[in-house]
Amino acid sequence: MELPDELALPGARLRALREDDWLLDHALSRVVDVPRWTYYPADVDELEARERVGRSLAQRAEGRGGRFVVERSGETLGTIGLGLRDDGPHLYYAFLPAGRGLGLATEAVRALTRWALEHGADVVSARTMVGNTASERVLERASFRRGPLEVEPDGVSVVRWSCVPIPQPTLE
């Protein structure tokens, strides 16, 4: 599954991550609740941010998924990624405070999920750390279904979420 370079959102867009997007990773690592609710490390320096972006670019080049930047009016507001795993695509995302409360996270999740389902995925998955109600609301609004509570190998408790294509009615 080759990811697109860009997807349109209402009033915004998703564009493929670029090398200079290390600034966004740097900024996200300094938002207190981003490392709390995601796997972003806290307070990364420039070198670490550049390395993170480099790993994401390599992942995309190898066909294992990739990240997008959420932009509105030229302003970078967050990131959303799709990891292509053996059990199907998995979504992950994080937003700066300026990108929250605008519906952009929900629209980004919908757009990337719709794209994956239209390009052969049977299901798109996501996970939220227990207690991350804001992210749970995003997934609910994007038609994801809550799944089981699980404990990750690192001991973090997460809720699994999934979205499958909505069957279209047939005329008979």
C-alpha positions as CSV (number, residue, x, y, z in Angstrom):
1,M,0.0,0.0,0.0
2,E,1.7,3.2,-1.2
3,L,0.6,6.2,0.8
4,P,-0.5,9.4,-1.0
5,D,1.6,12.6,-0.7
6,E,-1.5,14.6,0.2
7,L,-5.1,14.3,1.3
8,A,-7.6,17.1,1.5
9,L,-9.5,18.0,4.7
10,P,-12.3,20.5,5.1
11,G,-10.3,23.8,5.3
12,A,-7.0,22.0,5.8
13,R,-4.8,19.3,4.4
14,L,-2.6,16.3,5.2
15,R,0.8,16.4,3.5
16,A,3.6,13.9,3.7
17,L,6.2,14.5,6.4
18,R,9.4,16.3,5.2
19,E,12.8,16.6,6.7
20,D,12.2,20.1,7.9
21,D,9.2,18.9,9.9
22,W,11.6,18.1,12.8
23,L,10.5,21.5,14.2
24,L,7.0,20.0,14.6
25,D,8.3,17.0,16.4
26,H,10.4,19.2,18.6
27,A,7.4,21.4,19.5
28,L,5.1,18.3,20.1
29,S,7.7,16.9,22.6
30,R,7.3,20.1,24.7
31,V,3.5,19.9,25.0
32,V,2.9,18.4,28.4
33,D,0.1,16.0,27.5
34,V,1.6,14.8,24.2
35,P,4.3,12.5,25.9
36,R,1.7,11.6,28.6
37,W,-0.8,10.2,26.1
38,T,1.4,9.1,23.2
39,Y,4.8,7.5,22.6
40,Y,6.4,10.8,21.8
41,P,9.4,11.3,24.1
42,A,9.4,14.5,26.2
43,D,11.7,17.4,25.5
44,V,13.6,16.1,22.6
45,D,16.5,18.2,21.3
46,E,17.1,19.1,17.6
47,L,19.1,16.1,16.9
48,E,16.6,13.7,18.4
49,A,13.7,15.4,16.5
50,R,15.6,15.2,13.2
51,E,16.3,11.5,13.9
52,R,12.6,10.8,14.6
53,V,11.6,12.4,11.4
54,G,14.4,10.5,9.6
55,R,13.0,7.2,10.9
56,S,9.5,8.2,9.8
57,L,10.8,9.0,6.3
58,A,12.7,5.7,6.1
59,Q,9.5,3.9,7.2
60,R,7.6,5.5,4.4
61,A,10.4,4.7,1.8
62,E,10.4,1.1,2.9
63,G,6.6,0.9,2.5
64,R,5.9,0.3,6.2
65,G,3.7,3.4,6.6
66,G,4.4,7.0,7.2
67,R,3.3,10.3,8.8
68,F,1.5,13.3,7.5
69,V,1.5,16.9,8.8
70,V,-1.8,18.5,9.4
71,E,-1.8,22.0,7.9
72,R,-4.3,24.8,7.9
73,S,-3.5,28.1,6.1
74,G,0.1,27.1,6.0
75,E,0.4,26.5,9.8
76,T,1.5,23.1,11.0
77,L,-0.9,22.0,13.7
78,G,-0.3,18.3,14.3
79,T,0.7,15.0,12.8
80,I,-1.1,11.8,11.9
81,G,0.5,8.5,10.9
82,L,-0.4,5.2,9.5
83,G,1.7,2.2,10.4
84,L,1.4,-0.7,8.0
85,R,1.6,-3.8,10.1
86,D,1.0,-7.5,9.4
87,D,-2.4,-7.2,11.1
88,G,-3.4,-4.1,9.1
89,P,-2.9,-0.4,9.3
90,H,-2.7,1.4,12.6
91,L,-3.4,5.1,13.1
92,Y,-1.6,7.4,15.6
93,Y,-1.7,11.2,15.9
94,A,-0.7,14.2,18.1
95,F,-1.7,17.8,17.9
96,L,-0.3,21.1,19.2
97,P,-2.7,23.1,21.4
98,A,-3.4,25.5,18.5
99,G,-4.7,22.6,16.4
100,R,-7.1,21.3,19.1
101,G,-10.8,21.9,19.3
102,L,-11.1,22.6,15.6
103,G,-12.3,19.2,14.5
104,L,-9.0,18.7,12.6
105,A,-8.1,15.5,14.5
106,T,-11.4,13.9,13.7
107,E,-11.2,15.0,10.0
108,A,-7.6,13.8,9.7
109,V,-8.5,10.4,11.2
110,R,-11.6,10.1,8.9
111,A,-9.6,11.0,5.8
112,L,-6.7,8.6,6.4
113,T,-9.0,5.8,7.5
114,R,-11.2,6.3,4.4
115,W,-8.1,6.3,2.2
116,A,-6.8,3.0,3.8
117,L,-10.2,1.3,3.6
118,E,-10.5,2.4,-0.1
119,H,-7.1,1.0,-0.8
120,G,-7.5,-2.5,0.4
121,A,-7.5,-2.5,4.2
122,D,-10.1,-4.7,5.8
123,V,-9.9,-2.8,9.1
124,V,-8.0,0.3,10.4
125,S,-6.9,0.1,14.1
126,A,-5.9,2.6,16.7
127,R,-5.2,2.6,20.4
128,T,-5.6,5.0,23.2
129,M,-3.9,5.0,26.6
130,V,-6.4,4.5,29.4
131,G,-7.8,7.9,30.5
132,N,-7.2,9.7,27.2
133,T,-10.8,10.8,26.8
134,A,-10.1,13.5,24.2
135,S,-8.5,10.9,21.8
136,E,-11.4,8.5,22.5
137,R,-13.9,11.2,21.4
138,V,-11.9,11.7,18.2
139,L,-12.1,8.0,17.4
140,E,-15.8,7.7,18.3
141,R,-16.6,10.7,16.0
142,A,-14.6,9.1,13.3
143,S,-16.8,5.9,13.5
144,F,-14.2,3.7,15.3
145,R,-15.5,1.0,17.6
146,R,-14.1,0.5,21.1
147,G,-12.4,-2.8,21.6
148,P,-10.7,-4.6,24.4
149,L,-8.5,-3.2,27.1
150,E,-5.0,-4.6,26.8
151,V,-1.6,-4.2,28.4
152,E,1.3,-3.4,26.1
153,P,4.6,-5.2,26.5
154,D,5.9,-2.0,28.2
155,G,3.1,-2.2,30.8
156,V,1.0,0.6,29.4
157,S,-2.8,-0.1,29.5
158,V,-4.5,0.7,26.2
159,V,-7.9,0.5,24.6
160,R,-7.9,-1.0,21.1
161,W,-10.1,0.6,18.5
162,S,-11.1,-0.4,15.0
163,C,-13.0,0.9,12.0
164,V,-14.3,-1.3,9.2
165,P,-16.0,-0.3,5.9
166,I,-19.7,0.5,6.3
167,P,-21.6,-2.0,4.1
168,Q,-23.4,-0.3,1.3
169,P,-27.0,-1.3,0.8
170,T,-27.6,-3.4,-2.2
171,L,-30.6,-3.1,-4.5
172,E,-32.4,-6.4,-4.9
